[in-house]
Amino acid sequence: MTQPSPAAEEGWYKPFIGEHHILLRKHVDNMYKESRDQSNENDQHLTFISIIQSSGCGKSRVVEETRDLIFSIPFNLRSIEDDTGVPSIYADPSLN
């Protein structure tokens, strides 16, 4: 079993530093407003975003911090065989 780097694992559990979660919320709000302004009342669409970036850049942590600002359902698409990421693919640590 491959273990994630100590820095990646430690960084997940320390207090969050920065305002990227606030910037993400503002970006989501702006996308929603633009979409709403450009549609008519008969349009039906979903509002969602994908966050794609290199491994270890803090995507999951920013989304985790954003959950306190906006309703979200975060999930991580990762192979069950990939045990190198932080956080684990399992929300319940007892499943790891």
N, C-alpha and C positions, 0 to 999 in steps of 0.2 A: 504494500500500500504506500503510495507516494504521499508525502506530507507537503502542505503548502509552505511557502517561505514563512519564517517567523515574523517578518515585518508585515506581510499581508494579513496573517492571522491576528497579530497584536493590534494592527491598525483598525481592524473591524470592531474591536471591543473597547477602544479608547473613545473619549468624548469627541464628537464630530467638530472639526474646525473648518470655518469658511462659510460662504454663502451660496455655494453652488446649488443647494437644494432650493433656495429662494429663487435663483435665476431659472431653474428648471420649472418651477411653478409659474413664474411670469411668462416663460416661453409657451407653456401649455395653455395658459389663459389667452395669450395673443393668437395662437393657432386656432383655438376654439372661436374667438371673436371674429377672426377673418373668415373662417369657414361659415359661421352663422350669417355674417354680413353678405356673403356671396351666394347664399342659397335662398331658394324661395320656400314657402311654407309646405310645399308638396315634397321637397327633398327629404330623403331619409338617409342618414349616414351615421357611421360610428365615429367616435372620437377616440383615437388611440395613437400611441407613438411607439417606435422601436428605438432603443438606445444601443448602438453598436460601437464598440471601441475595443482596443487591445486589452488583453487580459491584465488584471492588476491595476487598472487606472481609476477604480473607484465607482464604477457604474452602479453596482448593487448597493453600495453604501449611500450614494446620493439619493437613489430611489427610496431606500429605507428611511432616510431622513425626511424626504418629501411627503411620506405617508401622513405625517402630522399636519400637513398644510392642505392636502387635497385627497379626496377618496381615491384610492388606487388598489389595484390587485397586482402586485409585482410577482413575476415568476421568472425562473432562470432556466433557459433551455440548454441543458448540458447532458451529455451521455451519462448513463448510470455507471458506466465503467470509469468515467473521469472523476477521480477522487482528489484532484489537485486544487480545486477552487475553494475560495472563501467568499461567502459562506458556503456551507455544505449544500448539496442539492436537497437535503432533507431539512425541513423546518424543525422537526423533533430530533434533538441530539441523540435520543435513545435509539434511533433508527440507523445511525451511522455505524 
